Amino acid sequence: MSQKFTKQELYELRNFVPIDDLIRKLQIPCKLIEGYFRFLCPLCNEFRTATKPDTNLARCFLCARNFNTIDMTLICRRVSFVEGVAFLQTFYADIQKRKRRQAELEQRVKRMIKTF
């Protein structure tokens, strides 16, 4: 089955799905070491890794490999590109729903505070 995704869709999945959250969702072993988020590299199984939130990339220093969210999904779930993107679309939609609920809750709290 062939499915096309727009450049914008792929851009959003690579850049707006936080790599740290995705690593947790994929149940990749991870931990915070000396202030850096480390994860078990899916290729070499070492913790010589880090993530960089401003570029939304994960890196293994031993493999010298960068992973974006799509790469990480395809490697860890062992799925096709289409299946990996579908997984990320669902995960991204869940993230957006959580953000909307949080924003609604914050607005309710602000309104309640104003009434006092």
Beta strands, then each sheet from edge to edge (+ up, - down):
strand 1: 30-33
strand 2: 36-39
strand 3: 49-52
strand 4: 57-60
strand 5: 65-67
sheet 1: 1+ 2-
sheet 2: 3+ 4- 5+
end
